[in-house]
């Protein structure tokens, strides 16, 4: 299902535990429920008989345990013989006159009535609203979350699957819609009608459904891979045209899901509009769908695609426990992202899944009130951001880990293999290992069974010419966010480029903290990009762009925007927002503190001349999309500075970026972007000033700057200072010496932005400065 996050924030903190968490399906296997129910909408009550065909799973069974919550039991029969029962408002124990044995089959008939309830969270249960009654089969807060028991006696867990007959009697001007196929409608001649539905395939109790209202049917047909399948969308009379328009792409989405996940295996494709505005529920073949979003637009296409995908992930195979909920919901959110790829294009999918990943790594710990592995998920956050969004990002990572061909083969086999049964996280791991031949132990240990994230980066690379080619050795580094163990059996893509727009992508396989690999390239690379195509949802969010014109360029999910004022030729830039602490100072500067939250990396090709301003967002908001970025660190925004280093071999230096914004949020703006890393620092200037400045850090003057005639470098000491000059792409283009108090005049060949690094005689960096050579 899908819910609105708001409800989680409001209602998760208090957990009311009703009933006992007992897996009754160890005792009993229910084959069929035959629910004969009168639904009185004006009286807000239900009344009827549940006839339950069950098989004993044990010897010497002395009672039949069922879940039933908050209703009244009138009488109970076993095989037409009235019997005793115990009912405590939550558990119904049916007491036979003799013990039953393994494989004995019984028909239990429970006569009951009452006003069915809703979940304390406000999400799930049985609702009466105007002329409509409907159920939502999951209670977010109640435990177990399965919510069949609020409207019929059942085994309310994920494991017991049964087929269903529904005989729903209601006022004859209304329509009752249930799972499966409508078999007949009986006019009782007393102002009521009885609607008989049969669901031939087995489902757990939380997927059983009923909705009663003044519905009309919007029928259609899907010519599927294996069968011709009726589509039945029930909406309020008058909403038919809007339903046709809103569900315009339903059949294309079905066809895509069949192609990638395997045939649709249910007897009907069904939605029913309900007056519920906080999400939808994937009841098998009868999805409860908010009527308000059947509005004639495609704005909520993702929502019906998500619920539809549960007919592969969740309904057809079902999580073995609430702690495995990502098996249902993580995969459904992945499918909700993935349909964009086959219905629209790959870029739309990637953008969608990257937004999900960005929100998961940014917000899950706040939404869920903690940092959890996908499995085992605590029951108070079963339906939280980690389950849904991190779950989807891990499926995306899995997809790329295996590659599309093997991944989708394996998914189809997985769905088929676990048809109409349950799957634990371990079952999925073991199945994938056996099916693909790829040992998934390390992948699952990291991505499913551990909290937090690994973080991958290119630390450095070296190039050795080899004949006409170049042997490049790249060094990969793994760091950790909210976890303690390094991930093994990693597969990371590194793309190399030179400044002439040659690109080559290679895969580095490694385990542990460091990895390296050597590749032969037919060009001399000057840049190395980690995971340019965003195949891994690690502790990075990144975006890359080709920039050809003056424009405002937001790099999505990075909190960095470039303002391209002028550019002489195209640029290619990858901006990475790293959700971990930057490397610390090689040499501490008194009073200057580095953030431990995040840093940026800008990598890529810049032309000879450009004028690109960069705006780095800071925020210590506690709500909204900029929440919690710098909280804790950003105590005094007036002291906020932007630090820069060219690469991991360098040390951080303070840039001249200036602040625009409030004490809570705003931007540090840098006049000219350079290739390298950026991080926020807090600079307590009073501490720095009190320190005695060492000889080597006496200022070196550069003037004039900017200049179109060259730059003078001048120092106030008698020793020799070496310097190196780098262009904006980070390539060293010149080196020289300032001897004593003589000025050195450097005249660049081409206009552009340059970085000048000054070193003492021992090679230690004294300072770095940017110069801008104008036309
Ligand atoms: Zn869902």
Boltz pocket constraint, residues with backbone or C-beta under 6 A from the ligand:
constraints:
  - pocket:
      binder: B
      contacts: [[A, 1], [A, 2], [A, 282], [A, 306], [A, 307], [A, 310], [A, 328], [A, 329], [A, 332]]
      max_distance: 6.0
